[in-house]
Amino acid sequence: MEWKRTFAGYCLAVFLACSAFAQKSDSLKSLSLSGLNFRSIGPGFTGGRVVDIAVNPYDHSEYYVASGHGSLWKTSNGGVTFEPVFDGQKSYSMACVAIDPSNTNIVWAGTGENNNQTNVIFGDGVYKTEDGGKSWKNMGLSTSECIGGIVIDPNNSNTVYVAAYGPFRNEGGERGVYKTTDGGKTWQRILFVSDYTGFYQIHMDPRHSNVLYAVAHQRFKKLYSTISGGPESAIYKTTDGGATWNRIMSGLPTEDVGRIGMAISPANPDVLYAIVQAKSNAGVYRSKDRGASWSKQSGYVSTYPFYFQEIFCDTEDENMLYSMDVFNQVSYDGGVTWKKLGEKNKHVD
């Protein structure tokens, strides 16, 4: 019988505790929360990763800065101050930004960060402003989720090309190279590889607006792993505004190819550079004949190709290159040798 008395005592204790809690909860309901003030305790700073910059070609003190997790910013005084110009839109993850060289009040922005880390945030297509960022309109391609790049025909503001990277975690979507000839009202897909291969970059020859280069990247994010390469990663070229394309990989790795960063030399647009992530023969490549053939310059690739893997050419010296990296790199001999950029080897973070 002792165990019965013990069990009964236990039940009584539980009942009394529950009753006390219920009375306390009822008393809380009568309290007013109208005078309670909330304050932000963090994180205080986010979205510092810059993914693209577009500079006004006629006023270098004005430029736009796209942040992977921090939306789009504009400065009109050379970076002394910045203002957010995209906060009212649905997406805050940016991929790229391009200023119309014919009318600098027209700016195109691609949403959905075009990197391949685990925490990549998708966007909802491309946007356009015609008043320098005061107001924006979504121009479509929302199911791409990640926009790789945007180029605008300097001779016709209505003609715009978009490299659509496509969803990172799913197949399909609006993936490929798209073209509009009516300022974004309608789009035509002019290049497509497969449901798992999107386009990371698109470049236009500064002398001929019908000559473009598009960089494809085969990728797919699984739950616990990432497929970041394959035989479909490649560089494509068109000489007729996208009506036809050729795969230009002579001299470049062609099997198990990861991310490729490409650039056209403004000093000599016949010269192209590519930094290639690959299972074998990865490195920096150079073409002297507009992509007809490539020669390997060095075995250098960026530390984390899924973040960086971008290469930029000097505007006056075709042999001077910059590579985005944990510590940014510079080459003075066409990519043969590389060294850390100045500012005491400034780190990416």
N, C-alpha and C positions, 0 to 999 in steps of 0.2 A: 504493500500500500504506500510505502514511502515514495516510490517512483511516481505514483499518481499525484501525490501532494506536490512533488517537485515540478511535475509537468504543468499542473494547474497554476502554480506560482509563476512559472515562465510565461504562460499565456496571459496572465493578468498583467505582468510587467510590459509585455508587448502591447497590450490593449491601451494601457495608460500612456505609454510613449507615443503611440499613434494619435491618441486623443489630444495630447499636449501639442504635437506637431500640427494637427488640424487647426487647433485654436490659434496657434502662432501664425499659420498661413492666412486664417481669416483676418487676423489683426493687420497683416501686411497689406491686404486688399484695401484697407481703409486709408492707407498712407497715400499722400499725393506726391507724384514724381514731377510735377510741373516746375519745381524750382531746381531740379537736378541739371547741372550743366556738364556736358561731355567735352573732352578735349582729346586730340590725337596724340598718341604716345609712340607712334612709329609704325612701320619704318619711315624715317624722315626723308630719305633720298632713294629714289628708285629710277630705273630706266636710263641709267647713264651710258649704256652701250650705244654708240653712234653707228648706224648702218649705212648712211649715205649723206652726201652734202651736194647741194646744187647752188652754184654761184651765178649771180646776174652777170652776163658777159659784158655788159656796158657799164656796170656800177659794181665794182668788186667789194664795196662795203655792204652790199645787200646779198644775203644768202639764206638758204633754208637748211636746217639740220634735222634729219630723220633719225629717231631713236627706236630701237627694237621694242622697248617696253614703255617708252615715255612720250609717244606721239610726235608731233611735228612742231618745230620752232623756227622763228624768223628773226633775223637781225637786220637793221638798216644802218647800223653805225660800226660796222666792222667787228662785231662781237662784243662790244662794250656792254650791251644789254640784249636780251632775247625776250621774245614774247611768244606764248603758245598760240598757234593759229588753227588748231585742229580739234580742240577739246570738245566741241559740240557734236562731233561725229560718233558713229557707232563703234568704230575701231580705234584703239589706242596703240596698236602694234603696227609699226611702220616698216617698210622694206626699201623703198626707193622714192626719189623725188626728181623731177625734171622741169626745167624752165624753158618755155617756148622762146627760141632765139628771135623770132619775128615779133613777138609781143610779150614782154617780160611780166605783164600782169597775169598772163595765162600760165598756170603751174599745174602739173599732173603729179599725183601722189599714188604710190602703190602700197597697199596695206598687207599685213601678215608677214612677219619677219622672215627673210629668205635665208636663214641659217638652219643648221640641222642638229642643234643641241636638243636635249630631252625636253626642256621647258619652252620650246618655241610656241608662240601664240599666233593663232590664225587670224586673218582679217576678212574683209568683205568686199574685195575687189579694188578697182581704181577710182580715184576721185579727181575732180577738175575744179579749179577756181579761175575766174576771169577778172578778179579784182584784187590780185595780190595776196590772197589768203583770207580776205574778210568773210567770204562765204564759199561754200563747197557744194558740189553735186556729185552723187555717186553715179559713175558712168558704166557700171556693170562688171562682168567677170567675177562675180562674188563667189562662185563655187571653186574658183582656183585656190582660194584660202591664202596662198602665198604668191606674191608678185615678184618676179626676179628682176626685171628692169623695164625701163620705158625710154624710147627715143622718139623725137619729134622731127618731122621733115622741116628743115629750115626754110624751104621754099613754099611750104603749104601747111599752115597751122592745123588744118583739118585732117592731115595724114599723120597718124601716130601708130607706132609699133609697140607691142607689149610682149615681154617674155613672161609667160605664165608658168610658175613652178609647179603648181598643183598641190593638193593635200599631201601632208607628210605622213599621216597615219592611215590613209585610205587610198585606194586606187581611183582612177578616173578623175572626175571634176573637169573644170575648164583648164586644160593643160596643153601647152604648145606655144606657138607664136601666133599672136592675133594682130590684125590690122584694121584700122578704121580710116575711112576717107571722108567722113562727115562729122568729124569732131567728137566722136564717141557715141553717137546715136545708135549706130549699128557696128557689129564686129564680125570679121571673117577669120576663121582659123586657117592660116596659110602654111603651117608646118606642124606636123604631129608625128611622134615616134611610137609611143605606147602608153598604156594606162598607168605605168609606173615610172615613166620618164618625162620630166618637165624641163623647162628652160630657165637657167639660172642667170644668164646675161644676154644682152643684145647690144650690138655696137653698129654705128653707121659711119661709113667712110666720109670724112669731112669734105671730100671733093665731089663725091657723087652720092646723092641721097638714095639712089636705087640699089646701091651696094651695101649690103648688111651682113653681119656675122652674128650667129646665134649659138649659144653654148648650151648643150643638153646635159642633164645629169640624171642618171638612174639611181633612185633612192626609195627606201621604204622603211618606216619606223614600226617595229614590232613591239610587243609588250616589254620584253627584256633585252632586246638587241636592235641594232640598226643595220640595214643593208644600205651601204653608202657607195655604191659603184656597180659597174657591170659593163658589158660590151656596148650598151646603147649610149653611154656617155661619150659625147663627141662635139666637134665644132662643125657648123653648117654655114654655107655662104650662098647668097643670092646676088645676082647682078641685074635683076629685073623687078625690084621692089617686092619680092616674095612670091612671084608667080611660079618660079622654079628654084630648087635648092640643090646644092651638092655638098656631100660630106667631105671635108678637107682634112684628112688625117694622115697624109703621107709623111712618114718620119716620126709620127707621134705614137705613143702606146695605144693599143686598140682592144686589149683584153683586160678585164677587171680594172677599168678606169673609174676613178672617183671624181672628185670635184675638179673642174678646170676653171682657172681664171684667165681671161684673155684681155688684151689691150691693143689698140692701134696707136702707133707713134704719130702724134700731131706734127712732129718735125718732118717726118717722111712716112706718109700713110701706106707706102708699099711694104713697110716693115711692121710685122705683127709679133707679139710675144704671148706665150701661154705658159702658165705654171700649172703643172699636171700632177694630180695625185693618182698613183697607180701601183699595182702590186709589183710590177717590175718596170724599170726605166723611168721612174718618177723624176721630175725635175723641171727646169726652166728651158723652154724651147723658143727658137726664133725663126721667123720666116722673112725672107727678103723679097718674096715674089707674091705677096698678098694671099698667102695661105696655100699656094700650089705645092710647096714642100717645106719641111721643117727640119731644123738641126738642133741637137741638144747642146745647151750652153753649160749647164751644171746640174748637179743632183739635188739642188736646194728646193725644198718645199716648205710651206709655212708649218709652224708647230702643230696647230690644230686646224686642218683644212675645213672642217665642218663649221668653223667660226670665220676664218680669214680667207685664204686662197683668192686674194685679189691682187692684181698687179697694175701699176700705173706708170705711164711714160712721161718723161719731162717734155715740156712744150717746145723746147728748142734743141735738145740734144737727144738724138735717137738712141744713143747708147746708155743713157741714164734712166734707171728704173727704180721704182719704189715698190716694196712688197709689204702688205699688212701682215703683222705677226705679233706675238707676245711682246717682243721688242722689234719695232719696225725696222726694216732692212732697206739698204740702198745699194745699188750696183752702178758703177761708172763705166763698165766695159761690156754692156749688152747682156748682162746676166751671168757672166762667167764667174765672177767673184762677188761676194756680198759681205757687208758689214753693218753693224748696228747704226741706226740713225743717231743724231746728236741729242742734245738736251740731257746729257748724262744717262744715256741709254734708257730713256723714259719708258716705263712699263705700261702695257695696255690698260691695266686697272688703276 
